[in-house]
Amino acid sequence: MDKIAAVILANELTRDLPEDKGITLLGSKPLIRHVVNSVKSIVDEVIIVTNTQERAEKYAAVLPKTVQFVIDKQLTQNVLSGAIAGFEVVTGKYTLLLSYNLPFVNKELVMLLLDLAMGKTAVIPRNADNEIEPLCAVYHTKNALETAKKVTEEGVTDLQIFVEKLRDVRCISKMIIEQIDPEFQSFFKINSLLDLKRATIKIGKNKLTT
């Protein structure tokens, strides 16, 4: 059976929260731990890509010891440089690429993406606005890495452009995603204090329904 990796990108700092987003508490857990917990049982390896050893050590203190870390050493870190850093070290044939601010990734959705990945360079879901979500998607590691390096050499830093350059991409319609994740919570991103408050409310509602 093909090995599956998860690469979680945390190589860019944001200044819209009072502390490092990855260790910002959501409920009783750091945000990055929510992301890891959502996928660790269905992948063979978890790689966190960050931009400094200091941040890697902060995250390591709150995550399972099986999680591995890679430092994005590019002078200008961006989503694509982080993806390349992750693709270069994983041993999985397929890689689930995530951002570290997605606390509600649905396991059934991930399983669907993995089931549909065979023979494809990428399987990418669409959100409620019918836009693709390349940071909650599965990629054929080798093929995606080759394309990512090529477009980077051409000066591309945008993940959307990278996806456009990939061949054999399967996009999953929002109608299918809605059957698995009716509120599209998998794509809920925490980028501000308001998002954090909304996520805290979601956690409370989820506890009431379980």
N, CA, C and O of each residue as an XYZ file, in Angstrom:
840
protein
N       0.853     -1.203      0.000
C       0.000      0.000      0.000
C       0.885      1.248      0.000
O       1.864      1.313      0.744
N       0.549      2.229     -0.823
C       1.343      3.454     -0.932
C       1.335      4.234      0.384
O       0.307      4.349      1.051
N       2.504      4.766      0.738
C       2.595      5.584      1.949
C       1.989      6.962      1.700
O       2.058      7.507      0.599
N       1.403      7.497      2.748
C       0.758      8.804      2.680
C       1.416      9.731      3.693
O       1.631      9.355      4.846
N       1.729     10.930      3.260
C       2.312     11.932      4.152
C       1.349     13.103      4.312
O       0.495     13.352      3.460
N       1.506     13.803      5.413
C       0.820     15.082      5.595
C       1.884     16.147      5.797
O       2.739     16.017      6.673
N       1.834     17.189      4.997
C       2.726     18.337      5.158
C       1.877     19.517      5.598
O       0.945     19.921      4.902
N       2.208     20.064      6.757
C       1.457     21.189      7.321
C       2.350     22.424      7.259
O       3.420     22.461      7.866
N       1.903     23.420      6.526
C       2.714     24.613      6.295
C       2.533     25.643      7.405
O       1.424     26.107      7.674
N       3.644     25.986      8.039
C       3.658     27.014      9.080
C       4.902     27.868      8.893
O       5.563     28.251      9.859
N       5.209     28.159      7.639
C       6.457     28.856      7.339
C       6.307     30.358      7.161
O       7.280     31.058      6.881
N       5.087     30.849      7.325
C       4.880     32.289      7.237
C       4.267     32.788      8.540
O       3.340     32.177      9.071
N       4.789     33.897      9.051
C       4.241     34.498     10.255
C       3.138     35.487      9.893
O       3.215     36.180      8.879
N       2.112     35.539     10.737
C       1.078     36.550     10.566
C       1.079     37.441     11.801
O       1.448     37.011     12.894
N       0.667     38.666     11.614
C       0.699     39.626     12.714
C      -0.708     40.034     13.138
O      -0.909     41.101     13.719
N      -1.672     39.175     12.841
C      -3.044     39.519     13.180
C      -3.533     38.827     14.447
O      -4.700     38.950     14.819
N      -2.632     38.096     15.107
C      -2.932     37.495     16.402
C      -1.820     37.900     17.366
O      -0.693     38.145     16.935
N      -2.121     37.976     18.673
C      -1.129     38.476     19.629
C       0.092     37.580     19.816
O       1.119     38.041     20.315
N      -0.001     36.315     19.429
C       1.153     35.428     19.524
C       1.201     34.528     18.291
O       0.295     34.552     17.458
N       2.254     33.746     18.186
C       2.425     32.817     17.074
C       1.135     32.022     16.877
O       0.630     31.388     17.804
N       0.619     32.068     15.661
C      -0.660     31.413     15.375
C      -0.660     29.938     15.750
O      -1.656     29.425     16.261
N       0.451     29.255     15.497
C       0.502     27.818     15.749
C       0.287     27.430     17.191
O      -0.286     26.379     17.474
N       0.747     28.279     18.122
C       0.600     27.947     19.544
C      -0.529     28.730     20.204
O      -0.725     28.633     21.415
N      -1.274     29.505     19.415
C      -2.466     30.171     19.933
C      -3.474     29.120     20.362
O      -3.775     28.195     19.607
N      -3.996     29.262     21.569
C      -4.920     28.260     22.093
C      -6.294     28.385     21.449
O      -6.863     29.473     21.362
N      -6.807     27.254     21.003
C      -8.187     27.129     20.544
C      -8.815     26.087     21.443
O      -8.470     24.907     21.376
N      -9.742     26.523     22.287
C     -10.193     25.621     23.337
C      -9.034     25.391     24.292
O      -8.459     26.347     24.811
N      -8.692     24.154     24.524
C      -7.603     23.830     25.447
C      -6.323     23.414     24.740
O      -5.347     23.043     25.390
N      -6.321     23.476     23.393
C      -5.164     22.991     22.635
C      -4.613     24.079     21.713
O      -5.367     24.923     21.229
N      -3.302     24.061     21.470
C      -2.728     24.966     20.465
C      -3.317     24.672     19.092
O      -3.633     23.526     18.773
N      -3.459     25.701     18.295
C      -4.089     25.569     16.983
C      -3.424     24.485     16.136
O      -4.113     23.683     15.505
N      -2.100     24.458     16.118
C      -1.411     23.493     15.260
C      -1.673     22.058     15.697
O      -1.610     21.137     14.882
N      -1.965     21.866     16.977
C      -2.260     20.511     17.452
C      -3.612     20.032     16.931
O      -3.785     18.847     16.647
N      -4.560     20.943     16.806
C      -5.857     20.573     16.222
C      -5.659     20.040     14.807
O      -6.271     19.046     14.415
N      -4.800     20.711     14.046
C      -4.569     20.309     12.657
C      -3.907     18.935     12.606
O      -4.321     18.065     11.839
N      -2.886     18.749     13.422
C      -2.189     17.453     13.461
C      -3.136     16.346     13.900
O      -3.155     15.271     13.301
N      -3.913     16.598     14.933
C      -4.830     15.574     15.449
C      -5.861     15.146     14.418
O      -6.325     14.005     14.432
N      -6.216     16.052     13.533
C      -7.266     15.740     12.548
C      -6.803     14.738     11.501
O      -7.634     14.101     10.853
N      -5.472     14.584     11.318
C      -4.989     13.726     10.225
C      -3.992     12.652     10.649
O      -3.681     11.759      9.861
N      -3.490     12.722     11.873
C      -2.379     11.833     12.246
C      -2.738     10.356     12.182
O      -1.859      9.517     11.983
N      -4.009     10.027     12.346
C      -4.406      8.616     12.358
C      -4.584      8.036     10.957
O      -4.758      6.826     10.809
N      -4.542      8.885      9.923
C      -4.802      8.387      8.569
C      -3.633      8.605      7.615
O      -3.747      8.351      6.416
N      -2.501      9.081      8.154
C      -1.294      9.234      7.327
C      -0.141      8.497      8.002
O      -0.208      8.162      9.184
N       0.912      8.253      7.232
C       2.067      7.524      7.750
C       3.120      8.433      8.356
O       3.935      7.986      9.163
N       3.111      9.699      7.978
C       4.077     10.649      8.529
C       3.485     12.048      8.488
O       2.717     12.394      7.591
N       3.864     12.848      9.487
C       3.422     14.241      9.553
C       4.660     15.129      9.593
O       5.531     14.968     10.448
N       4.721     16.064      8.655
C       5.842     16.990      8.550
C       5.312     18.405      8.749
O       4.357     18.814      8.088
N       5.929     19.147      9.656
C       5.616     20.565      9.823
C       6.720     21.359      9.148
O       7.899     21.158      9.438
N       6.342     22.263      8.245
C       7.312     23.148      7.615
C       7.188     24.520      8.267
O       6.123     25.137      8.237
N       8.287     24.994      8.857
C       8.288     26.325      9.445
C       9.549     27.061      9.019
O      10.368     26.521      8.276
N       9.706     28.298      9.491
C      10.799     29.107      8.949
C      11.976     29.306      9.896
O      12.997     29.858      9.484
N      11.869     28.878     11.145
C      12.991     28.995     12.074
C      13.037     27.786     12.996
O      12.019     27.142     13.248
N      14.218     27.491     13.490
C      14.374     26.406     14.455
C      13.629     26.723     15.747
O      13.099     25.827     16.405
N      13.594     27.991     16.100
C      12.897     28.406     17.323
C      11.413     28.050     17.263
O      10.849     27.537     18.230
N      10.794     28.323     16.132
C       9.372     27.987     15.999
C       9.178     26.477     15.980
O       8.216     25.968     16.556
N      10.077     25.762     15.327
C       9.988     24.301     15.320
C      10.025     23.755     16.737
O       9.281     22.832     17.067
N      10.873     24.310     17.565
C      10.982     23.842     18.951
C       9.729     24.179     19.754
O       9.301     23.395     20.602
N       9.146     25.337     19.490
C       7.892     25.699     20.162
C       6.792     24.696     19.824
O       6.059     24.240     20.702
N       6.689     24.359     18.540
C       5.653     23.431     18.107
C       5.927     22.013     18.619
O       5.006     21.298     19.015
N       7.190     21.622     18.605
C       7.549     20.275     19.070
C       7.127     20.064     20.515
O       6.800     18.946     20.912
N       7.131     21.124     21.298
C       6.783     21.020     22.717
C       5.305     20.706     22.935
O       4.922     20.256     24.014
N       4.470     20.941     21.916
C       3.025     20.735     22.100
C       2.469     19.671     21.164
O       1.255     19.484     21.087
N       3.361     18.964     20.441
C       2.916     17.973     19.466
C       3.496     16.599     19.784
O       4.474     16.494     20.524
N       2.893     15.537     19.225
C       3.443     14.190     19.415
C       4.878     14.111     18.913
O       5.254     14.803     17.967
N       5.666     13.274     19.546
C       7.090     13.171     19.199
C       7.303     12.575     17.807
O       8.394     12.684     17.248
N       6.285     11.956     17.255
C       6.413     11.380     15.913
C       6.390     12.440     14.814
O       6.780     12.168     13.679
N       5.938     13.636     15.145
C       5.883     14.708     14.154
C       7.300     15.174     13.833
O       8.122     15.366     14.729
N       7.572     15.353     12.541
C       8.892     15.805     12.098
C       8.822     17.265     11.635
O       7.755     17.775     11.294
N       9.983     17.919     11.633
C      10.033     19.339     11.281
C      11.051     19.595     10.180
O      12.111     18.970     10.133
N      10.708     20.524      9.297
C      11.591     20.962      8.222
C      11.616     22.488      8.253
O      10.579     23.131      8.418
N      12.803     23.057      8.093
C      12.931     24.513      8.051
C      12.987     24.969      6.595
O      13.835     24.525      5.821
N      12.073     25.856      6.245
C      12.095     26.476      4.916
C      13.218     27.512      4.927
O      13.112     28.530      5.610
N      14.275     27.267      4.189
C      15.458     28.122      4.231
C      15.512     29.159      3.114
O      16.516     29.851      2.948
N      14.431     29.260      2.350
C      14.403     30.269      1.292
C      14.426     31.674      1.913
O      13.841     31.896      2.973
N      15.104     32.619      1.246
C      15.190     33.977      1.783
C      13.803     34.600      1.919
O      13.521     35.314      2.881
N      12.942     34.320      0.939
C      11.560     34.799      1.010
C      10.644     33.590      1.099
O      10.408     32.892      0.113
N      10.124     33.356      2.321
C       9.240     32.203      2.489
C       7.843     32.520      1.969
O       7.333     33.624      2.162
N       7.242     31.559      1.320
C       5.866     31.682      0.875
C       5.262     30.285      0.846
O       5.940     29.303      1.149
N       4.009     30.199      0.487
C       3.327     28.905      0.512
C       4.011     27.899     -0.409
O       4.169     26.732     -0.052
N       4.410     28.347     -1.579
C       5.016     27.425     -2.537
C       6.397     26.954     -2.066
O       6.735     25.781     -2.224
N       7.190     27.850     -1.495
C       8.502     27.426     -0.995
C       8.341     26.434      0.155
O       9.135     25.505      0.298
N       7.309     26.638      0.972
C       7.040     25.689      2.048
C       6.616     24.331      1.530
O       7.028     23.295      2.053
N       5.778     24.344      0.487
C       5.343     23.084     -0.112
C       6.533     22.314     -0.667
O       6.628     21.099     -0.488
N       7.437     23.014     -1.337
C       8.627     22.368     -1.887
C       9.471     21.762     -0.767
O       9.928     20.624     -0.879
N       9.677     22.517      0.312
C      10.466     22.014      1.442
C       9.860     20.735      2.005
O      10.581     19.817      2.393
N       8.541     20.681      2.048
C       7.876     19.481      2.548
C       7.937     18.327      1.573
O       8.254     17.200      1.953
N       7.631     18.607      0.303
C       7.666     17.552     -0.717
C       9.050     16.904     -0.808
O       9.162     15.712     -1.094
N      10.094     17.686     -0.566
C      11.460     17.179     -0.724
C      11.829     16.129      0.323
O      12.701     15.296      0.078
N      11.185     16.159      1.470
C      11.617     15.256      2.551
C      10.649     14.113      2.839
O      11.044     13.130      3.467
N       9.415     14.209      2.407
C       8.460     13.156      2.735
C       8.803     11.873      1.985
O       9.404     11.904      0.911
N       8.416     10.769      2.559
C       8.617      9.475      1.901
C       7.328      8.949      1.292
O       7.339      7.936      0.592
N       6.224      9.624      1.553
C       4.944      9.175      1.016
C       4.812      9.429     -0.472
O       5.263     10.457     -0.976
N       4.196      8.497     -1.173
C       3.935      8.685     -2.603
C       2.961      9.826     -2.819
O       3.066     10.573     -3.792
N       2.010      9.955     -1.903
C       1.027     11.034     -1.961
C       1.160     11.891     -0.709
O       1.473     11.395      0.373
N       0.917     13.180     -0.878
C       1.046     14.114      0.239
C      -0.218     14.932      0.400
O      -0.701     15.551     -0.548
N      -0.742     14.928      1.601
C      -1.848     15.812      1.967
C      -1.228     17.134      2.406
O      -0.485     17.182      3.387
N      -1.530     18.193      1.685
C      -0.965     19.511      1.978
C      -2.000     20.347      2.710
O      -3.122     20.531      2.237
N      -1.602     20.856      3.884
C      -2.508     21.625      4.731
C      -1.819     22.892      5.227
O      -0.592     22.984      5.257
N      -2.638     23.860      5.612
C      -2.128     25.027      6.313
C      -2.331     24.827      7.813
O      -3.218     24.083      8.231
N      -1.516     25.486      8.612
C      -1.592     25.287     10.063
C      -2.715     26.066     10.730
O      -2.811     26.088     11.957
N      -3.563     26.703      9.937
C      -4.686     27.434     10.522
C      -6.037     26.823     10.154
O      -7.054     27.516     10.119
N      -6.033     25.515      9.880
C      -7.270     24.793      9.518
C      -7.600     23.780     10.615
O      -7.216     22.616     10.496
N      -8.287     24.177     11.662
C      -8.485     23.272     12.803
C      -9.578     22.227     12.643
O      -9.673     21.306     13.455
N     -10.412     22.353     11.601
C     -11.580     21.478     11.504
C     -11.560     20.571     10.270
O     -12.610     20.275      9.698
N     -10.387     20.138      9.868
C     -10.287     19.260      8.696
C     -11.040     17.955      8.953
O     -10.817     17.276      9.955
N     -11.927     17.627      8.032
C     -12.796     16.463      8.167
C     -12.071     15.193      7.698
O     -11.589     15.137      6.567
N     -11.996     14.190      8.556
C     -11.279     12.959      8.212
C     -11.914     12.246      7.022
O     -11.203     11.703      6.177
N     -13.238     12.243      6.948
C     -13.909     11.593      5.811
C     -13.560     12.280      4.497
O     -13.417     11.628      3.463
N     -13.426     13.596      4.549
C     -13.038     14.333      3.356
C     -11.622     13.941      2.932
O     -11.369     13.713      1.749
N     -10.706     13.862      3.885
C      -9.336     13.465      3.582
C      -9.299     12.072      2.976
O      -8.573     11.826      2.013
N     -10.079     11.167      3.537
C     -10.124      9.800      3.015
C     -10.638      9.775      1.582
O     -10.146      9.008      0.754
N     -11.628     10.616      1.290
C     -12.151     10.696     -0.076
C     -11.062     11.190     -1.033
O     -10.864     10.619     -2.105
N     -10.368     12.242     -0.642
C      -9.308     12.788     -1.491
C      -8.236     11.741     -1.759
O      -7.739     11.620     -2.879
N      -7.886     10.987     -0.725
C      -6.866      9.944     -0.882
C      -7.363      8.820     -1.786
O      -6.604      8.292     -2.599
N      -8.627      8.458     -1.647
C      -9.198      7.383     -2.480
C      -9.194      7.763     -3.953
O      -9.051      6.905     -4.824
N      -9.351      9.053     -4.225
C      -9.447      9.524     -5.616
C      -8.090      9.920     -6.208
O      -8.008     10.308     -7.373
N      -7.032      9.821     -5.404
C      -5.724     10.327     -5.830
C      -5.005      9.420     -6.821
O      -4.158      9.895     -7.578
N      -5.319      8.132     -6.836
C      -4.579      7.209     -7.688
C      -4.659      7.627     -9.163
O      -5.742      7.824     -9.715
N      -3.483      7.755     -9.777
C      -3.425      8.121    -11.183
C      -3.558      9.608    -11.447
O      -3.574     10.035    -12.601
N      -3.655     10.405    -10.384
C      -3.796     11.856    -10.530
C      -2.593     12.569     -9.924
O      -1.953     12.061     -9.004
N      -2.301     13.735    -10.446
C      -1.234     14.549     -9.861
C      -1.741     15.307     -8.647
O      -0.969     15.614     -7.739
N      -3.024     15.609     -8.623
C      -3.607     16.288     -7.464
C      -5.111     16.043     -7.419
O      -5.765     15.883     -8.450
N      -5.636     16.019     -6.209
C      -7.080     15.979     -6.000
C      -7.406     17.147     -5.072
O      -6.961     17.191     -3.926
N      -8.193     18.090     -5.590
C      -8.408     19.349     -4.887
C      -9.902     19.604     -4.710
O     -10.647     19.578     -5.690
N     -10.351     19.849     -3.484
C     -11.772     20.115     -3.255
C     -12.143     21.562     -3.566
O     -11.290     22.449     -3.594
N     -13.414     21.772     -3.794
C     -13.935     23.130     -3.970
C     -14.730     23.520     -2.729
O     -15.392     22.682     -2.117
N     -14.661     24.791     -2.366
C     -15.366     25.266     -1.183
C     -16.776     25.729     -1.524
O     -17.250     25.535     -2.644
N     -17.433     26.334     -0.565
C     -18.823     26.752     -0.746
C     -18.981     27.809     -1.830
O     -20.063     27.960     -2.397
N     -17.911     28.541     -2.120
C     -17.933     29.561     -3.178
C     -17.463     28.995     -4.520
O     -17.248     29.731     -5.483
N     -17.309     27.668     -4.557
C     -16.875     26.956     -5.761
C     -15.426     27.272     -6.156
O     -15.040     27.101     -7.312
N     -14.636     27.732     -5.188
C     -13.221     27.990     -5.421
C     -12.406     26.789     -4.936
O     -12.796     26.117     -3.981
N     -11.277     26.521     -5.594
C     -10.455     25.389     -5.174
C      -9.746     25.705     -3.855
O      -9.484     26.864     -3.533
N      -9.446     24.649     -3.106
C      -8.745     24.767     -1.827
C      -7.430     23.983     -1.912
O      -7.360     22.851     -1.434
N      -6.391     24.570     -2.514
C      -5.132     23.839     -2.698
C      -4.366     23.568     -1.412
O      -3.416     22.785     -1.412
N      -4.769     24.212     -0.305
C      -4.127     23.943      0.980
C      -4.954     23.017      1.855
O      -4.811     22.990      3.078
N      -5.815     22.265      1.205
C      -6.512     21.160      1.865
C      -6.724     20.116      0.776
O      -7.854     19.740      0.465
N      -5.617     19.656      0.205
C      -5.654     18.831     -1.002
C      -4.565     17.768     -0.966
O      -3.629     17.843     -0.170
N      -4.704     16.778     -1.840
C      -3.733     15.674     -1.923
C      -2.976     15.778     -3.249
O      -3.564     16.018     -4.303
N      -1.653     15.591     -3.167
C      -0.783     15.703     -4.341
C       0.062     14.444     -4.500
O       0.462     13.822     -3.515
N       0.330     14.076     -5.757
C       1.335     13.052     -6.035
C       2.675     13.722     -5.768
O       3.060     14.653     -6.477
N       3.384     13.252     -4.751
C       4.535     13.986     -4.236
C       5.577     14.292     -5.309
O       5.977     15.445     -5.470
N       6.011     13.290     -6.029
C       7.090     13.478     -7.012
C       6.672     14.424     -8.128
O       7.411     15.345     -8.476
N       5.495     14.200     -8.686
C       5.034     15.040     -9.801
C       4.818     16.490     -9.367
O       5.168     17.427    -10.083
N       4.234     16.653     -8.179
C       3.984     18.000     -7.679
C       5.293     18.726     -7.389
O       5.420     19.920     -7.658
N       6.268     17.999     -6.838
C       7.561     18.611     -6.543
C       8.247     19.081     -7.818
O       8.787     20.186     -7.861
N       8.230     18.256     -8.847
C       8.870     18.631    -10.110
C       8.253     19.902    -10.685
O       8.967     20.800    -11.133
N       6.917     19.971    -10.670
C       6.237     21.153    -11.202
C       6.491     22.375    -10.334
O       6.703     23.474    -10.849
N       6.469     22.186     -9.012
C       6.688     23.303     -8.091
C       8.071     23.915     -8.294
O       8.216     25.137     -8.304
N       9.073     23.076     -8.454
C      10.432     23.580     -8.676
C      10.528     24.320    -10.009
O      11.186     25.354    -10.115
N       9.864     23.773    -11.017
C       9.916     24.388    -12.346
C       9.292     25.783    -12.341
O       9.873     26.730    -12.870
N       8.115     25.903    -11.744
C       7.453     27.211    -11.756
C       8.176     28.201    -10.848
O       8.159     29.405    -11.104
N       8.807     27.703     -9.793
C       9.582     28.587     -8.919
C      10.759     29.188     -9.678
O      11.077     30.367     -9.519
N      11.399     28.370    -10.499
C      12.507     28.874    -11.330
C      12.044     29.946    -12.299
O      12.830     30.781    -12.748
N      10.758     29.911    -12.616
C      10.185     30.909    -13.529
C       9.696     32.150    -12.777
O       9.153     33.078    -13.376
N       9.898     32.152    -11.456
C       9.518     33.307    -10.656
C       8.148     33.229    -10.020
O       7.693     34.198     -9.411
N       7.480     32.092    -10.149
C       6.139     31.930     -9.584
C       6.226     31.663     -8.080
O       7.030     30.839     -7.644
N       5.412     32.348     -7.296
C       5.328     32.096     -5.855
C       3.896     31.784     -5.418
O       3.659     31.421     -4.266
N       2.960     31.923     -6.328
C       1.542     31.757     -6.011
C       1.106     30.302     -6.186
O       1.373     29.680     -7.214
N       0.429     29.769     -5.161
C       0.007     28.370     -5.201
C      -1.048     28.120     -6.268
O      -1.092     27.037     -6.851
N      -1.885     29.091     -6.527
C      -2.922     28.927     -7.539
C      -2.304     28.728     -8.921
O      -2.759     27.891     -9.700
N      -1.265     29.504     -9.213
C      -0.604     29.363    -10.510
C       0.074     28.002    -10.599
O       0.042     27.353    -11.644
N       0.683     27.576     -9.504
C       1.287     26.242     -9.452
C       0.263     25.169     -9.800
O       0.547     24.275    -10.597
N      -0.917     25.252     -9.211
C      -1.966     24.261     -9.472
C      -2.378     24.287    -10.942
O      -2.620     23.239    -11.540
N      -2.455     25.470    -11.515
C      -2.828     25.584    -12.927
C      -1.828     24.903    -13.849
O      -2.186     24.473    -14.946
N      -0.578     24.802    -13.412
C       0.477     24.187    -14.215
C       0.502     22.660    -14.088
O       1.163     21.986    -14.878
N      -0.203     22.116    -13.111
C      -0.223     20.672    -12.907
C      -1.090     19.986    -13.961
O      -2.087     20.543    -14.421
N      -0.697     18.778    -14.332
C      -1.504     17.968    -15.234
C      -2.268     16.915    -14.433
O      -1.869     16.559    -13.324
N      -3.357     16.427    -14.997
C      -4.147     15.361    -14.375
C      -4.610     15.736    -12.974
O      -4.400     14.991    -12.016
N      -5.237     16.891    -12.868
C      -5.795     17.349    -11.598
C      -7.289     17.032    -11.569
O      -8.007     17.279    -12.538
N      -7.735     16.492    -10.464
C      -9.169     16.219    -10.290
C      -9.701     17.169     -9.224
O      -9.245     17.148     -8.081
N     -10.658     17.994     -9.598
C     -11.304     18.895     -8.640
C     -12.628     18.276     -8.188
O     -13.413     17.792     -9.003
N     -12.853     18.300     -6.902
C     -14.063     17.696     -6.328
C     -15.104     18.787     -6.116
O     -14.840     19.781     -5.440
N     -16.263     18.605     -6.684
C     -17.293     19.642     -6.664
C     -17.774     19.933     -5.249
O     -17.691     19.092     -4.354
N     -18.281     21.152     -5.077
C     -18.778     21.534     -3.755
C     -19.999     20.702     -3.360
O     -20.267     20.526     -2.172
N     -20.737     20.191     -4.338
C     -21.900     19.357     -4.017
C     -21.468     18.056     -3.335
O     -22.131     17.578     -2.414
N     -20.362     17.498     -3.792
C     -19.845     16.272     -3.161
C     -19.280     16.595     -1.788
O     -19.521     15.860     -0.830
N     -18.521     17.697     -1.681
C     -17.946     18.085     -0.392
C     -19.052     18.332      0.628
O     -18.921     17.981      1.800
N     -20.132     18.936      0.172
C     -21.229     19.288      1.066
C     -21.871     18.054      1.696
O     -22.376     18.123      2.817
N     -21.857     16.937      0.990
C     -22.426     15.708      1.542
C     -21.600     15.179      2.721
O     -22.132     14.530      3.621
N     -20.300     15.463      2.701
C     -19.400     14.991      3.747
C     -19.235     16.031      4.850
O     -19.210     15.705      6.037
N     -19.124     17.272      4.438
C     -18.842     18.393      5.353
C     -19.839     19.505      5.051
O     -19.490     20.476      4.378
N     -21.068     19.383      5.534
C     -22.157     20.283      5.120
C     -21.871     21.765      5.327
O     -22.336     22.598      4.549
N     -21.115     22.103      6.361
C     -20.830     23.507      6.631
C     -19.458     23.927      6.108
O     -19.002     25.040      6.373
N     -18.806     23.038      5.367
C     -17.475     23.317      4.807
C     -16.490     23.762      5.888
O     -15.662     24.647      5.675
N     -16.607     23.121      7.057
C     -15.737     23.496      8.164
C     -14.270     23.173      7.893
O     -13.381     23.800      8.468
N     -14.014     22.202      7.027
C     -12.635     21.829      6.719
C     -11.825     23.008      6.192
O     -10.601     23.029      6.324
N     -12.497     23.982      5.600
C     -11.804     25.105      4.976
C     -11.849     26.369      5.831
O     -11.456     27.446      5.381
N     -12.328     26.231      7.065
C     -12.405     27.400      7.957
C     -11.003     27.763      8.429
O     -10.347     26.970      9.104
N     -10.547     28.954      8.077
C      -9.186     29.399      8.390
C      -9.192     30.410      9.532
O     -10.044     31.297      9.581
N      -8.260     30.272     10.426
C      -8.110     31.238     11.515
C      -7.014     32.224     11.135
O      -5.830     31.887     11.113
N      -7.430     33.435     10.840
C      -6.489     34.481     10.439
C      -6.598     35.736     11.306
O      -5.853     36.695     11.103
N      -7.517     35.735     12.267
C      -7.723     36.927     13.089
C      -8.336     36.523     14.426
O      -8.729     35.373     14.623
N      -8.409     37.485     15.338
C      -9.048     37.225     16.628
C     -10.526     36.892     16.444
O     -11.074     36.073     17.181
N     -11.171     37.522     15.468
C     -12.581     37.224     15.205
C     -12.741     35.779     14.752
O     -13.654     35.084     15.195
N     -11.846     35.322     13.862
C     -11.887     33.923     13.430
C     -11.698     32.987     14.614
O     -12.355     31.950     14.710
N     -10.797     33.361     15.513
C     -10.525     32.534     16.694
C     -11.770     32.428     17.572
O     -12.081     31.355     18.088
N     -12.474     33.535     17.739
C     -13.714     33.520     18.529
C     -14.769     32.634     17.859
O     -15.470     31.874     18.527
N     -14.870     32.740     16.554
C     -15.839     31.913     15.821
C     -15.495     30.429     15.957
O     -16.377     29.589     16.135
N     -14.201     30.122     15.870
C     -13.766     28.729     15.994
C     -14.051     28.193     17.393
O     -14.425     27.030     17.551
N     -13.876     29.035     18.405
C     -14.160     28.630     19.785
C     -15.633     28.292     19.945
O     -15.986     27.335     20.634
N     -16.487     29.076     19.308
C     -17.935     28.803     19.347
C     -18.231     27.481     18.643
O     -19.047     26.689     19.114
N     -17.554     27.245     17.497
C     -17.761     25.995     16.773
C     -17.390     24.796     17.636
O     -18.102     23.791     17.646
N     -16.289     24.897     18.351
C     -15.861     23.790     19.223
C     -16.913     23.517     20.272
O     -17.226     22.363     20.565
N     -17.464     24.593     20.844
C     -18.513     24.432     21.855
C     -19.746     23.740     21.296
O     -20.327     22.874     21.952
N     -20.149     24.122     20.075
C     -21.311     23.499     19.433
C     -21.038     22.032     19.128
O     -21.906     21.180     19.319
N     -19.809     21.738     18.647
C     -19.466     20.362     18.337
C     -19.508     19.465     19.564
O     -19.912     18.305     19.475
N     -19.094     19.994     20.705
C     -19.127     19.211     21.943
C     -20.563     18.914     22.368
O     -20.867     17.846     22.899
N     -21.433     19.887     22.118
C     -22.836     19.703     22.501
C     -23.511     18.633     21.641
O     -24.454     17.982     22.090
N     -23.031     18.446     20.400
C     -23.679     17.490     19.496
C     -23.026     16.130     19.491
O     -23.480     15.239     18.773
N     -21.949     15.933     20.285
C     -21.274     14.638     20.333
C     -21.485     13.974     21.678
O     -20.990     12.871     21.906
